[in-house]
Amino acid sequence: MTDVGFAAQQRAGALMDLGRHDEAVTVLRGVLAGQPQHAGVLFMLARCHRVLGQYAEAMRLIDQALGFSVTQEHLLVEKARILLAADQPAYAASAAHAALERSPGSWEAHTLLAETLLALGNPTRVVVARRHADNALELAPQVPTAHLLDALLHIRMGRLRAARAACGRALALDPSFEPALHQLALLDAGQDRTGRAARGFTATLAADPQDGPAAVRHAVTAAALWWRLFDAVTLAAVAHWALFALLTDVGRPVRLGTALLVLPVLAAAALLNRRRQPAALRWQLRRQLGSRTVVVCLALTVLAAAGLLVNGLATATESPAGAVAGLLLGPAGLVLVVRLVRQLGRRAGPALRWLGYQVWTRLAARTTLTVAADPRR
């Protein structure tokens, strides 16, 4: 009987690795009909339902397993995972803490407790989560998941360079570890490294084609690459207009020659950059041509290019052609300013978080020392 249950768990695990969770459920249900108190089968079945998003059924099964099993640490860890996936971080923290009490040397329990504290969010809990993540790293330095958790905590605390290094260590252990590939791409996207982010999501989808969020972000970053073309053309056009507004004694040949030089250079750079992208990303770039945001982007890019050419034809900024160039560049320039402000906001967020956690941890340490030194407490 036990051998049948163990074989079913192995087969179900292989099916889950292939993403065939419904088939794994069928296999496990078949065994459970004959062995309703098999804790291992109940545990695997709960995992399947968690991955499928069926959290109520997963909880029912894991609670059944807890009633039949003598060793409960791994079951409590799974219960914490289910509760965390069901957006119940406080209850998940209780389950992870119970697992850690039963097995203080369990890296999984330390990892789950850190994840739940991180989800709860306030700075004190994040600092405690940092300690548990360090324990997990010490207990299991060869496990990519521990390094991914390290990266997530660094991100929360605004330490983006350390987060990149942690993702790199996870990928050094397993180059196809999809969560680390995904997180690294998210870091690139957050820092407006659009090309790297798009290639990162391409690699993420190659590791796990079923990753829905990565597929969505892959499309978004492909559209963002078109907007980078807009940024380059508009910035060049605005710079051209501003430069020759100051250099009033320059004639039309120089103005027009500069404009005619800039556009081919930008076009060549764009084509070269496109050829460097993976085939999947080039396909996504073509696919995004029909989206509303890219149509607007290309329309604004054409306006900016037209403004650049008209400004090259103008004899002076105050001339009728110069006024038309200003009108053409107005909408594109305004959108460019909005985009630059948003980029600065995204860059400022991690720096502010880093500063906040530096201040918070120092204040907490000072308060702890004060309380320890006060004999009346």
N, C-alpha and C positions, 0 to 999 in steps of 0.2 A: 504493500500500500504506500509506504513512504517512498519507495523507489519510483513509483508511478508519479507521485506528487513532485519529486525532485526533477524527474525527466520533463514533466510538464512545465516546471519553472524555467528550466534551461531552454526549452523550445520557445516559450513565451518571451524570454529575454532576447533570443535571437530575432524573433519577429519584431519586437519593440525597437531593436537596433536598426531595423530596416524601415521603421515608421509604420509598420502594419499592426497598429494597436488593436483594431477591431478583431483581427484574426487571433491575436494573443488573448483577448477576452474570451473568445469562443473556446480556445484550448483550455484555459483555466476554469471556465464554467463547467466544462465537461468533466474535469477531475473533481471539482468541488461538489458536484452532484453525488459522487460516491464517498467523498471525504470532507464533509461540511465543517470539520473542526481542524483542518490542516492550516496552521498559522502561516506557513510559508506561501501557500497558494493564495490565501486571503491577502497577504502582504503584496504579492505581485499583482493581484487583481486590483487592489486599491491604487497601486502605482499607475496601472493602465487607465483607470477611470480618472485619475488626477491629470494625466497627460491629455486625455480627451476632454477635459474641462467639466467633468461630471463630479463635482466636489461633494455633493450630499451622499451619493452612493459610495464614493471613496472613503468618506468619514465613517459611514456605516460599516464598511468592510474592515477598516483598520481598527475600529473599536471592537469588532468581533474577534479579530486576531489578538488583540491585547487581552481579551478574556480567556484565550486558549493557550497563550505562550508563556513560558517561564522567563525566558530572556526577552526583555521588552525595549532595550535601548534603541535598536534599529527601527522598531515599530513606532516609538515615540518620535524619532527623527522624521519618519515618513508622515506621521500625523502633523508635525510642525510644518512640513513642506505643503501638505494639503491645505492647512489653515492659512499659510502665507499666500498660496496661490489663490485662495478664496477671499483674499483681502481682509484677513482677520489677524493682523500682526500681533496684537496683544495676547490672544489665545495661543498663537503660534509660539510666542516667546515662552509662555508657561510650559508648553509641551517640550520645547527644546531645553528649557532649564531642568525639567524632570529627567530628560535623557542624560543631561550632563551630570546630574547628581548620581545617577546609576553607573555612569561610565565617564569619570573625569578625564580619562585619556583618549576619548573619542574625538578625532578631528572633525568628524561629521557633525557631532553635537555642538562643538565650538563654532563651526561654520554656520549652522542653522541659527544658533542663538545670535551670532553677529548679524546675519541677514535680517532677522526679525527686529532687532534693535535698530538697524539701519532704516528699516521700513517705518518704524515708529517716529523717527525723524528728529527729535529735539537734540540739541548739541551734547547734553550730558550722556544720553544713550548712545550717541555716535562715538563718543570717546570710550565708553565701555565696550562697544562693538569692536573698536580698534584693538583692544587688549585681547578679546577672544579671537580675532582674526590673526593676531600675532601668535597666539597659542596654536591655532590650526596650522599656520605655516611651519612652526617648530616641530609639530607632530607629523606633518605630511608634506615635506618640501617637494616631493616628487609628484604631487597631485595638482593638475592644472586648475581645478576648481578653487583651491586655496589661494592661488595667485590671482585668479579673477576676482575673488572677494577682496583681496588686497587692493586691486585696481579700483573697485567700486567705492571703497572707503576713501582712497586718495582723491577720487573725483568729487565725492561729497565734501571733502575738506579743501577743495580747490587746488590740489597738488597734481596738476595735469601731467607734468613731466614724470613724476613718480608713477602715476597711473599707466602711462605708456610703457614704462620699464616693466611694470608688473604684468601687463598684457604680453609683452615680449617674452618674459620668463615662462608664462603659460604656453605660448606658442613654441618655445624652444623644447618644451616637454612633449607637446603634441601639435605639430604644424597644422593639423586640420581641426583643431578645437574651435568649433563654430562660435560659442559665446564670446571667446576672446577676439576672434576676427570681427565679430559684430561690434563689440565694444570699442575696438580700435578704430573702426570706421566711424562710429558715433563721435569719438573724440576728434577725428579729422573734420567731420561735418560741423561740430560745434566751434571749431577754430577756423572755419571757412577755408579749409584745405579741400576744396570741392573735388578736384581730380583724384586725390588720394582717397577721399571718402568713397567716391564712386567705384574706384577699383577695389576698395575694401569690401563694399557690399557685394561686388561681383564675386570676390573670393568667398564671402560668407555663403552666398547662394550655391557656389560650387561645392562647398562642404555640406550644406543642408538645403537642397532645393525646396523643401517644405516650409522653410522659414518665412512665414507671411510678412511679419514686420520688416524683415530685410528686403523682401521684394518691393514693398511699398517705398522704402527709403531709397532703394536702387533707382526707382523711377523718379523720385523727388530730386536726388542728386544729379541725375542725367539732365533734368530740366534746369537745375542750378548751373550746370556747365554752359548752357545756352545763355544764361544771365551773366556769366563771367565774360562772354564775348561782348554782351551789351556794355558791361562795365568798362572794358578796354576801349571800345570804340567811342563811347560817350566821354570817357576821361580824356582821350586824345583830342576829341573835337572841342571840348571845353577848354583844354589847355591851349589849343591852336587859337581859339577865339580870344582868350585872355592875353596870350602872348602878343598877338598883333594889334590888340587894343592898346597895349603899351608902346609897341614899336610903330608909331604912326608914320615914320618916314620910309617904311619899307614898301616897295611897289608890288603891283599885282603878280608879276612873274615869280617872285620869291614866295608870296603867300600861296599861290596856286601850286607851285612846285612842291612845297612842303606838304600840302594836303594830298597831292597825288602820290607822294612818297609814303605817307603814313598808312593809307588804306591798303596798298598791296602788302606792306610789311605785316599789318595785323591779320590780313587774310592768310598769308603764308604761315604765320605763327599758329593760327587756328587750325589750319589743315594739318600741320605737323603734329600738333597736340592731339588731334583726332586720330591720326594714324598710330599714335603711341598707345591708345586705349585698347583694352581687350575686345575681342569680337562681340561678346555679350553686351558690353557697354556701347559699342558703336550701333548695335541693333536697337538698344534702348534710346539712344540719341535720335535715331530716325523715327522711332515710334512716338517720341515726345513732340515731334513736329506738328502733330495734329491737336495737341492739347491747347487749351485756351491760354494758359500762362505763357507758353512758348510763343504762341501767335502774337500776344501782346509784346513779349520781349523782342521778337524780330521786328515788329512794327516800330517800336521805339529805337531799335538799333538802326533801321533804315532812316528814320528821322535824324538821328545823330550823324550818320554818314552824309546825308544830304546837307545838313547844317555845316559840316566840315567843308564840303565841296563848294557850297555857296559862299562861305566865308573866304575860301581861296580865290573866288572870282571877284570879291569885293575890292574896291580900291582903298577903302577905309572902313572902320567899324561904324562910323556915322553915316555911311552911304546907304542908299536903299537896299543894296545886296547885303550889306552888313546887318541892317535891321531885320531882313528876312532870315538871315542866318541865326540871329538871336532868337527869333520866334520859333524856328525849327528846333533849336537846342534847348529851349525852355522846358518843355515837358520831360525830355530825357534827363536834363540836368537835375530837375526836381526829384525824379525817381532815383537818380544816382545818389543824391544827398540823403534821401530816406534810407537807402540801402546801406550807405556808409555809417549812418547813425545806429542802425540795427546791428551792424557788425561790431561797432565799438561797444554796444551794450552786451553783446554775447561775449566779447573778450573781457569786459569788466567784471562779469558775474563770478567767474572762478577766482579772480584776484580778491574780490570782496569777501567771498566765502573763506578763502585762505586767511585773510586778515581777521575775520570774525572768530574763526576757530583758534587762531593764535592768542587773541585776547581772552577768549572764553577759557581755554585750558590754563592760562597763567592765573586768571582770577580764581579758578577752581582750585588750583594747587596752593595759592596763597591762603584761601579760605580754609583748606584742609590743615595747613601748617598752623594757622591761628587757633583753630579748634584743638589741635593736638597739644599746643603749647599752653593752653589755658587750663590751669589746675582745677577750676571750678566746674569744668564740663566733663 
